[in-house]
Amino acid sequence: MAEDPAANARGNQGSIDDTVRQQRAIQREIDGVDARRSGSNGSGDGAVQAGMRPQPAPPFPEVHLQKPGIESELDPRPQFMAPDYKGSGKLQGMAAIVTGGDSGIGRAVAVLYAREGADVAIVYLNEHGDAEETRRCVEKEGRRCLLIAGDVRDASFCNDAVRQTVAAFGRLDVLVNNAAFQEHAMALEDITDEHFDMTIRTNLYGYFHMARAALPEMKPGASIINSGSETGIFGHQMLLDYSATKGAIHAFTKALATNVAPRGIRVNAVAPGPVWTPLNPADQPVEQVKTFGQSTDMKRPAQPEELSPAYVFLASPVCASYITGIVLPVMGGVTGSA
């Protein structure tokens, strides 16, 4: 004879009612906690600070920079010096090229590479004032710095940048592909061919040209580090072309790593989440700049100095000699902030 669920329920009504009461009591308790939390400005609602010193957090001033974006015009100024980071010779005697090294992540990487003992060539577009500031910071660390202005979309310029670096430093051990173009669009139909071409040629052709020029100068122990992005993992609804290039950079990183592994050259990528650099205030609408990075688990964007140690780790044969073909996420959490 089949069991009657309704009859069973009636027979256990007391137990069921107790369970319902308990569940509702738990619900009321959590509802109360939620109401109290939503009405407070306690630490549970604030930005997460997990480093050696507090970092800036939203709300930021509503600012919109003209491209390509000048770091000295950004308020608050990006934190890039990593004053608590102590060098230990991880890159001693090496030479590096950092594209987009005038500001943002590139500047922070250049500073730490110098602190770890490397001479650094800075490849940049036309942000001469920012580039000079980066050179002063590198030289203050006791290393040489070469400034090379030009467009990474141009293969001949990339070839010349590598030649200048090797002529100045006598070697090339690390290439950091970091220069990028980003401009949001609300719909695919808003992206013109000119816009799409600028993104693809800067973010993909530039990486390809620089890697192709650098590899003949590299010896076993050298490495290439590409700046990817969380948008290359999760996508971004307003960065359709940019997300596509970053996904391609991740794939390029893995393919090139396999290709050059027999030569003793490693290739890796760093995939940042939101980072407080001129790139985003020179792209996003001002109302979005105000809350930039707030949707991460840490409720704030990274500062460049929170990214640069990852580039040291991947560049150093002391730290990462058995690591190649990875995309290292540094995103302030485990999911995309888009």
Contacts in CASP RR format, 6 or more apart in sequence:
PFRMAT RR
TARGET T0000
AUTHOR 0000-0000-0000
METHOD contacts of the structure
MODEL  1
MAEDPAANARGNQGSIDDTVRQQRAIQREIDGVDARRSGSNGSGDGAVQA
GMRPQPAPPFPEVHLQKPGIESELDPRPQFMAPDYKGSGKLQGMAAIVTG
GDSGIGRAVAVLYAREGADVAIVYLNEHGDAEETRRCVEKEGRRCLLIAG
DVRDASFCNDAVRQTVAAFGRLDVLVNNAAFQEHAMALEDITDEHFDMTI
RTNLYGYFHMARAALPEMKPGASIINSGSETGIFGHQMLLDYSATKGAIH
AFTKALATNVAPRGIRVNAVAPGPVWTPLNPADQPVEQVKTFGQSTDMKR
PAQPEELSPAYVFLASPVCASYITGIVLPVMGGVTGSA
9 16 0 8 1.000
37 44 0 8 1.000
37 45 0 8 1.000
45 299 0 8 1.000
46 57 0 8 1.000
46 299 0 8 1.000
47 55 0 8 1.000
47 57 0 8 1.000
47 58 0 8 1.000
47 298 0 8 1.000
47 299 0 8 1.000
47 300 0 8 1.000
48 297 0 8 1.000
48 298 0 8 1.000
48 299 0 8 1.000
48 300 0 8 1.000
49 55 0 8 1.000
50 298 0 8 1.000
51 306 0 8 1.000
52 84 0 8 1.000
53 83 0 8 1.000
53 84 0 8 1.000
55 79 0 8 1.000
55 300 0 8 1.000
55 302 0 8 1.000
55 303 0 8 1.000
55 306 0 8 1.000
56 76 0 8 1.000
56 79 0 8 1.000
56 276 0 8 1.000
56 300 0 8 1.000
56 303 0 8 1.000
57 299 0 8 1.000
57 300 0 8 1.000
58 290 0 8 1.000
58 291 0 8 1.000
58 292 0 8 1.000
58 293 0 8 1.000
58 294 0 8 1.000
58 299 0 8 1.000
58 300 0 8 1.000
59 290 0 8 1.000
59 291 0 8 1.000
60 76 0 8 1.000
60 276 0 8 1.000
60 289 0 8 1.000
60 290 0 8 1.000
60 291 0 8 1.000
60 292 0 8 1.000
61 75 0 8 1.000
61 289 0 8 1.000
61 290 0 8 1.000
62 286 0 8 1.000
62 287 0 8 1.000
62 289 0 8 1.000
62 290 0 8 1.000
63 73 0 8 1.000
63 74 0 8 1.000
63 75 0 8 1.000
63 281 0 8 1.000
63 286 0 8 1.000
63 289 0 8 1.000
64 281 0 8 1.000
64 282 0 8 1.000
64 284 0 8 1.000
64 285 0 8 1.000
64 286 0 8 1.000
64 289 0 8 1.000
65 73 0 8 1.000
65 74 0 8 1.000
65 278 0 8 1.000
65 281 0 8 1.000
65 282 0 8 1.000
66 282 0 8 1.000
67 183 0 8 1.000
67 282 0 8 1.000
67 283 0 8 1.000
68 125 0 8 1.000
68 126 0 8 1.000
68 127 0 8 1.000
68 181 0 8 1.000
68 278 0 8 1.000
68 282 0 8 1.000
69 103 0 8 1.000
69 127 0 8 1.000
69 278 0 8 1.000
69 279 0 8 1.000
69 281 0 8 1.000
69 282 0 8 1.000
70 103 0 8 1.000
70 127 0 8 1.000
70 129 0 8 1.000
70 130 0 8 1.000
70 278 0 8 1.000
71 77 0 8 1.000
71 78 0 8 1.000
71 102 0 8 1.000
71 103 0 8 1.000
71 104 0 8 1.000
71 107 0 8 1.000
71 127 0 8 1.000
71 130 0 8 1.000
71 133 0 8 1.000
71 277 0 8 1.000
71 278 0 8 1.000
72 129 0 8 1.000
72 130 0 8 1.000
72 133 0 8 1.000
73 278 0 8 1.000
74 276 0 8 1.000
74 277 0 8 1.000
74 278 0 8 1.000
74 281 0 8 1.000
76 276 0 8 1.000
78 103 0 8 1.000
78 104 0 8 1.000
78 108 0 8 1.000
78 276 0 8 1.000
78 277 0 8 1.000
78 303 0 8 1.000
78 304 0 8 1.000
79 276 0 8 1.000
79 303 0 8 1.000
79 304 0 8 1.000
79 305 0 8 1.000
80 104 0 8 1.000
80 107 0 8 1.000
80 108 0 8 1.000
80 111 0 8 1.000
80 137 0 8 1.000
80 303 0 8 1.000
80 304 0 8 1.000
80 305 0 8 1.000
80 308 0 8 1.000
81 108 0 8 1.000
81 111 0 8 1.000
81 137 0 8 1.000
81 305 0 8 1.000
82 108 0 8 1.000
82 111 0 8 1.000
82 112 0 8 1.000
82 305 0 8 1.000
82 308 0 8 1.000
82 309 0 8 1.000
85 112 0 8 1.000
85 115 0 8 1.000
85 305 0 8 1.000
85 308 0 8 1.000
85 309 0 8 1.000
87 112 0 8 1.000
87 115 0 8 1.000
87 116 0 8 1.000
87 117 0 8 1.000
88 116 0 8 1.000
89 116 0 8 1.000
89 117 0 8 1.000
90 116 0 8 1.000
90 117 0 8 1.000
90 312 0 8 1.000
90 315 0 8 1.000
90 316 0 8 1.000
90 318 0 8 1.000
90 319 0 8 1.000
91 113 0 8 1.000
91 116 0 8 1.000
91 117 0 8 1.000
91 118 0 8 1.000
91 173 0 8 1.000
91 174 0 8 1.000
91 312 0 8 1.000
91 315 0 8 1.000
91 316 0 8 1.000
92 116 0 8 1.000
92 117 0 8 1.000
92 118 0 8 1.000
93 117 0 8 1.000
93 118 0 8 1.000
93 119 0 8 1.000
94 113 0 8 1.000
94 117 0 8 1.000
94 118 0 8 1.000
94 119 0 8 1.000
94 171 0 8 1.000
94 173 0 8 1.000
94 174 0 8 1.000
94 315 0 8 1.000
95 118 0 8 1.000
95 119 0 8 1.000
95 120 0 8 1.000
95 121 0 8 1.000
95 165 0 8 1.000
95 166 0 8 1.000
95 169 0 8 1.000
95 170 0 8 1.000
95 171 0 8 1.000
95 172 0 8 1.000
95 173 0 8 1.000
95 174 0 8 1.000
96 110 0 8 1.000
96 113 0 8 1.000
96 118 0 8 1.000
96 119 0 8 1.000
96 120 0 8 1.000
96 121 0 8 1.000
96 172 0 8 1.000
96 173 0 8 1.000
96 174 0 8 1.000
96 175 0 8 1.000
96 176 0 8 1.000
96 315 0 8 1.000
97 120 0 8 1.000
97 121 0 8 1.000
97 123 0 8 1.000
97 161 0 8 1.000
97 162 0 8 1.000
97 165 0 8 1.000
97 172 0 8 1.000
97 174 0 8 1.000
97 175 0 8 1.000
97 176 0 8 1.000
97 210 0 8 1.000
97 214 0 8 1.000
98 106 0 8 1.000
98 109 0 8 1.000
98 110 0 8 1.000
98 113 0 8 1.000
98 120 0 8 1.000
98 121 0 8 1.000
98 122 0 8 1.000
98 123 0 8 1.000
98 176 0 8 1.000
98 178 0 8 1.000
99 123 0 8 1.000
99 124 0 8 1.000
99 152 0 8 1.000
99 176 0 8 1.000
99 177 0 8 1.000
99 178 0 8 1.000
99 179 0 8 1.000
99 206 0 8 1.000
99 210 0 8 1.000
100 106 0 8 1.000
100 122 0 8 1.000
100 123 0 8 1.000
100 124 0 8 1.000
100 125 0 8 1.000
100 178 0 8 1.000
100 179 0 8 1.000
100 180 0 8 1.000
101 107 0 8 1.000
101 109 0 8 1.000
101 110 0 8 1.000
101 122 0 8 1.000
101 123 0 8 1.000
101 124 0 8 1.000
101 131 0 8 1.000
101 134 0 8 1.000
101 178 0 8 1.000
101 179 0 8 1.000
102 122 0 8 1.000
102 124 0 8 1.000
102 125 0 8 1.000
102 127 0 8 1.000
102 129 0 8 1.000
102 130 0 8 1.000
102 131 0 8 1.000
102 134 0 8 1.000
103 127 0 8 1.000
103 130 0 8 1.000
103 134 0 8 1.000
103 277 0 8 1.000
103 278 0 8 1.000
104 275 0 8 1.000
104 277 0 8 1.000
104 278 0 8 1.000
104 279 0 8 1.000
104 304 0 8 1.000
105 178 0 8 1.000
105 227 0 8 1.000
105 272 0 8 1.000
105 275 0 8 1.000
105 277 0 8 1.000
105 304 0 8 1.000
105 307 0 8 1.000
105 308 0 8 1.000
105 311 0 8 1.000
106 176 0 8 1.000
106 178 0 8 1.000
106 304 0 8 1.000
106 308 0 8 1.000
107 130 0 8 1.000
107 133 0 8 1.000
107 134 0 8 1.000
107 137 0 8 1.000
107 304 0 8 1.000
108 304 0 8 1.000
108 305 0 8 1.000
108 307 0 8 1.000
108 308 0 8 1.000
109 176 0 8 1.000
109 178 0 8 1.000
109 307 0 8 1.000
109 308 0 8 1.000
109 311 0 8 1.000
109 312 0 8 1.000
110 120 0 8 1.000
110 122 0 8 1.000
110 134 0 8 1.000
110 137 0 8 1.000
110 138 0 8 1.000
110 145 0 8 1.000
111 134 0 8 1.000
111 137 0 8 1.000
111 138 0 8 1.000
111 141 0 8 1.000
111 308 0 8 1.000
112 308 0 8 1.000
112 309 0 8 1.000
112 311 0 8 1.000
112 312 0 8 1.000
113 120 0 8 1.000
113 143 0 8 1.000
113 174 0 8 1.000
113 311 0 8 1.000
113 312 0 8 1.000
113 315 0 8 1.000
114 120 0 8 1.000
114 137 0 8 1.000
114 138 0 8 1.000
114 139 0 8 1.000
114 141 0 8 1.000
114 142 0 8 1.000
114 143 0 8 1.000
114 145 0 8 1.000
115 141 0 8 1.000
116 312 0 8 1.000
116 316 0 8 1.000
117 141 0 8 1.000
117 143 0 8 1.000
118 143 0 8 1.000
118 173 0 8 1.000
118 174 0 8 1.000
119 143 0 8 1.000
119 144 0 8 1.000
119 145 0 8 1.000
119 146 0 8 1.000
119 168 0 8 1.000
119 169 0 8 1.000
120 138 0 8 1.000
120 143 0 8 1.000
120 144 0 8 1.000
120 145 0 8 1.000
120 146 0 8 1.000
121 145 0 8 1.000
121 146 0 8 1.000
121 147 0 8 1.000
121 148 0 8 1.000
121 161 0 8 1.000
121 164 0 8 1.000
121 165 0 8 1.000
121 168 0 8 1.000
121 169 0 8 1.000
122 131 0 8 1.000
122 134 0 8 1.000
122 135 0 8 1.000
122 138 0 8 1.000
122 145 0 8 1.000
122 146 0 8 1.000
122 147 0 8 1.000
122 148 0 8 1.000
123 148 0 8 1.000
123 149 0 8 1.000
123 150 0 8 1.000
123 152 0 8 1.000
123 161 0 8 1.000
123 179 0 8 1.000
123 210 0 8 1.000
124 130 0 8 1.000
124 131 0 8 1.000
124 147 0 8 1.000
124 148 0 8 1.000
124 149 0 8 1.000
124 150 0 8 1.000
124 179 0 8 1.000
125 149 0 8 1.000
125 150 0 8 1.000
125 151 0 8 1.000
125 179 0 8 1.000
126 149 0 8 1.000
126 150 0 8 1.000
128 149 0 8 1.000
131 147 0 8 1.000
131 149 0 8 1.000
132 147 0 8 1.000
134 145 0 8 1.000
135 145 0 8 1.000
135 147 0 8 1.000
138 144 0 8 1.000
138 145 0 8 1.000
139 145 0 8 1.000
144 168 0 8 1.000
144 169 0 8 1.000
146 164 0 8 1.000
146 165 0 8 1.000
146 168 0 8 1.000
146 169 0 8 1.000
148 160 0 8 1.000
148 161 0 8 1.000
148 164 0 8 1.000
148 165 0 8 1.000
150 157 0 8 1.000
150 161 0 8 1.000
151 157 0 8 1.000
152 158 0 8 1.000
152 179 0 8 1.000
152 202 0 8 1.000
152 205 0 8 1.000
152 206 0 8 1.000
152 207 0 8 1.000
152 209 0 8 1.000
152 210 0 8 1.000
153 201 0 8 1.000
153 202 0 8 1.000
153 205 0 8 1.000
153 206 0 8 1.000
153 209 0 8 1.000
154 209 0 8 1.000
155 205 0 8 1.000
155 209 0 8 1.000
155 212 0 8 1.000
155 213 0 8 1.000
158 206 0 8 1.000
158 209 0 8 1.000
158 210 0 8 1.000
158 212 0 8 1.000
158 213 0 8 1.000
159 209 0 8 1.000
159 213 0 8 1.000
161 210 0 8 1.000
161 213 0 8 1.000
162 172 0 8 1.000
162 210 0 8 1.000
162 213 0 8 1.000
162 214 0 8 1.000
162 217 0 8 1.000
165 172 0 8 1.000
166 172 0 8 1.000
166 217 0 8 1.000
171 217 0 8 1.000
171 219 0 8 1.000
172 214 0 8 1.000
172 217 0 8 1.000
172 218 0 8 1.000
172 222 0 8 1.000
173 218 0 8 1.000
173 219 0 8 1.000
173 221 0 8 1.000
173 222 0 8 1.000
173 223 0 8 1.000
173 315 0 8 1.000
174 222 0 8 1.000
174 223 0 8 1.000
174 224 0 8 1.000
174 225 0 8 1.000
174 315 0 8 1.000
175 210 0 8 1.000
175 211 0 8 1.000
175 214 0 8 1.000
175 218 0 8 1.000
175 223 0 8 1.000
175 224 0 8 1.000
175 225 0 8 1.000
176 224 0 8 1.000
176 225 0 8 1.000
176 226 0 8 1.000
176 227 0 8 1.000
176 311 0 8 1.000
176 315 0 8 1.000
177 206 0 8 1.000
177 207 0 8 1.000
177 210 0 8 1.000
177 211 0 8 1.000
177 224 0 8 1.000
177 225 0 8 1.000
177 226 0 8 1.000
177 227 0 8 1.000
177 249 0 8 1.000
178 227 0 8 1.000
179 202 0 8 1.000
179 206 0 8 1.000
180 202 0 8 1.000
180 203 0 8 1.000
180 227 0 8 1.000
180 242 0 8 1.000
180 279 0 8 1.000
181 198 0 8 1.000
181 199 0 8 1.000
181 202 0 8 1.000
181 203 0 8 1.000
181 242 0 8 1.000
182 199 0 8 1.000
182 239 0 8 1.000
182 242 0 8 1.000
182 279 0 8 1.000
182 280 0 8 1.000
182 283 0 8 1.000
183 195 0 8 1.000
183 198 0 8 1.000
183 199 0 8 1.000
183 242 0 8 1.000
183 283 0 8 1.000
184 238 0 8 1.000
184 239 0 8 1.000
184 283 0 8 1.000
184 284 0 8 1.000
184 285 0 8 1.000
185 191 0 8 1.000
185 195 0 8 1.000
185 238 0 8 1.000
185 239 0 8 1.000
185 240 0 8 1.000
185 241 0 8 1.000
186 238 0 8 1.000
188 240 0 8 1.000
191 240 0 8 1.000
191 241 0 8 1.000
195 241 0 8 1.000
196 241 0 8 1.000
199 241 0 8 1.000
199 242 0 8 1.000
199 245 0 8 1.000
200 241 0 8 1.000
200 245 0 8 1.000
203 242 0 8 1.000
203 245 0 8 1.000
203 246 0 8 1.000
203 249 0 8 1.000
204 245 0 8 1.000
204 248 0 8 1.000
204 249 0 8 1.000
204 252 0 8 1.000
207 226 0 8 1.000
207 249 0 8 1.000
207 252 0 8 1.000
208 252 0 8 1.000
211 224 0 8 1.000
211 256 0 8 1.000
214 224 0 8 1.000
215 260 0 8 1.000
215 263 0 8 1.000
215 265 0 8 1.000
218 263 0 8 1.000
218 265 0 8 1.000
220 263 0 8 1.000
220 264 0 8 1.000
220 265 0 8 1.000
221 264 0 8 1.000
221 265 0 8 1.000
221 266 0 8 1.000
221 317 0 8 1.000
221 321 0 8 1.000
222 264 0 8 1.000
222 265 0 8 1.000
222 266 0 8 1.000
223 265 0 8 1.000
223 266 0 8 1.000
223 267 0 8 1.000
223 268 0 8 1.000
223 314 0 8 1.000
223 315 0 8 1.000
223 317 0 8 1.000
223 320 0 8 1.000
224 256 0 8 1.000
224 265 0 8 1.000
224 266 0 8 1.000
224 267 0 8 1.000
224 268 0 8 1.000
225 267 0 8 1.000
225 268 0 8 1.000
225 269 0 8 1.000
225 270 0 8 1.000
225 311 0 8 1.000
225 314 0 8 1.000
225 315 0 8 1.000
226 249 0 8 1.000
226 252 0 8 1.000
226 253 0 8 1.000
226 267 0 8 1.000
226 268 0 8 1.000
226 269 0 8 1.000
226 270 0 8 1.000
227 249 0 8 1.000
227 269 0 8 1.000
227 270 0 8 1.000
227 272 0 8 1.000
228 246 0 8 1.000
228 247 0 8 1.000
228 249 0 8 1.000
228 250 0 8 1.000
228 253 0 8 1.000
228 269 0 8 1.000
228 270 0 8 1.000
228 271 0 8 1.000
228 272 0 8 1.000
228 327 0 8 1.000
229 242 0 8 1.000
229 243 0 8 1.000
229 246 0 8 1.000
229 247 0 8 1.000
229 249 0 8 1.000
229 271 0 8 1.000
229 272 0 8 1.000
229 273 0 8 1.000
230 271 0 8 1.000
230 272 0 8 1.000
230 273 0 8 1.000
230 274 0 8 1.000
230 329 0 8 1.000
230 331 0 8 1.000
230 336 0 8 1.000
230 337 0 8 1.000
230 338 0 8 1.000
231 239 0 8 1.000
231 242 0 8 1.000
231 243 0 8 1.000
231 246 0 8 1.000
231 247 0 8 1.000
231 338 0 8 1.000
232 243 0 8 1.000
232 246 0 8 1.000
232 247 0 8 1.000
232 249 0 8 1.000
232 250 0 8 1.000
232 271 0 8 1.000
233 247 0 8 1.000
233 250 0 8 1.000
233 271 0 8 1.000
233 327 0 8 1.000
233 329 0 8 1.000
233 336 0 8 1.000
234 335 0 8 1.000
234 336 0 8 1.000
234 338 0 8 1.000
235 243 0 8 1.000
235 338 0 8 1.000
236 242 0 8 1.000
236 243 0 8 1.000
236 338 0 8 1.000
237 338 0 8 1.000
239 338 0 8 1.000
246 271 0 8 1.000
249 269 0 8 1.000
250 269 0 8 1.000
250 271 0 8 1.000
250 327 0 8 1.000
253 267 0 8 1.000
253 268 0 8 1.000
253 269 0 8 1.000
253 325 0 8 1.000
253 327 0 8 1.000
254 325 0 8 1.000
254 327 0 8 1.000
256 267 0 8 1.000
257 266 0 8 1.000
257 267 0 8 1.000
257 268 0 8 1.000
257 324 0 8 1.000
257 325 0 8 1.000
258 325 0 8 1.000
260 267 0 8 1.000
261 324 0 8 1.000
266 314 0 8 1.000
266 320 0 8 1.000
266 321 0 8 1.000
266 323 0 8 1.000
266 324 0 8 1.000
266 325 0 8 1.000
267 324 0 8 1.000
267 325 0 8 1.000
268 314 0 8 1.000
268 320 0 8 1.000
268 323 0 8 1.000
268 324 0 8 1.000
268 325 0 8 1.000
268 326 0 8 1.000
268 327 0 8 1.000
268 328 0 8 1.000
269 325 0 8 1.000
269 326 0 8 1.000
269 327 0 8 1.000
269 328 0 8 1.000
270 307 0 8 1.000
270 310 0 8 1.000
270 311 0 8 1.000
270 314 0 8 1.000
270 327 0 8 1.000
270 328 0 8 1.000
270 330 0 8 1.000
271 327 0 8 1.000
271 328 0 8 1.000
271 329 0 8 1.000
271 330 0 8 1.000
271 331 0 8 1.000
272 302 0 8 1.000
272 307 0 8 1.000
272 330 0 8 1.000
272 331 0 8 1.000
273 296 0 8 1.000
273 301 0 8 1.000
273 302 0 8 1.000
273 329 0 8 1.000
273 330 0 8 1.000
273 331 0 8 1.000
273 332 0 8 1.000
273 336 0 8 1.000
273 337 0 8 1.000
274 280 0 8 1.000
274 292 0 8 1.000
274 293 0 8 1.000
274 296 0 8 1.000
274 301 0 8 1.000
274 302 0 8 1.000
274 337 0 8 1.000
275 301 0 8 1.000
275 302 0 8 1.000
275 303 0 8 1.000
275 304 0 8 1.000
275 307 0 8 1.000
276 292 0 8 1.000
276 301 0 8 1.000
276 302 0 8 1.000
276 303 0 8 1.000
276 304 0 8 1.000
277 304 0 8 1.000
280 289 0 8 1.000
280 292 0 8 1.000
281 289 0 8 1.000
281 292 0 8 1.000
284 292 0 8 1.000
292 301 0 8 1.000
293 299 0 8 1.000
293 300 0 8 1.000
293 301 0 8 1.000
293 337 0 8 1.000
294 300 0 8 1.000
295 337 0 8 1.000
295 338 0 8 1.000
296 331 0 8 1.000
296 332 0 8 1.000
296 333 0 8 1.000
296 336 0 8 1.000
296 337 0 8 1.000
297 332 0 8 1.000
297 333 0 8 1.000
297 334 0 8 1.000
297 335 0 8 1.000
298 332 0 8 1.000
298 333 0 8 1.000
302 330 0 8 1.000
302 332 0 8 1.000
306 330 0 8 1.000
307 330 0 8 1.000
310 328 0 8 1.000
310 330 0 8 1.000
312 319 0 8 1.000
313 319 0 8 1.000
313 320 0 8 1.000
314 320 0 8 1.000
314 323 0 8 1.000
314 328 0 8 1.000
331 337 0 8 1.000
END
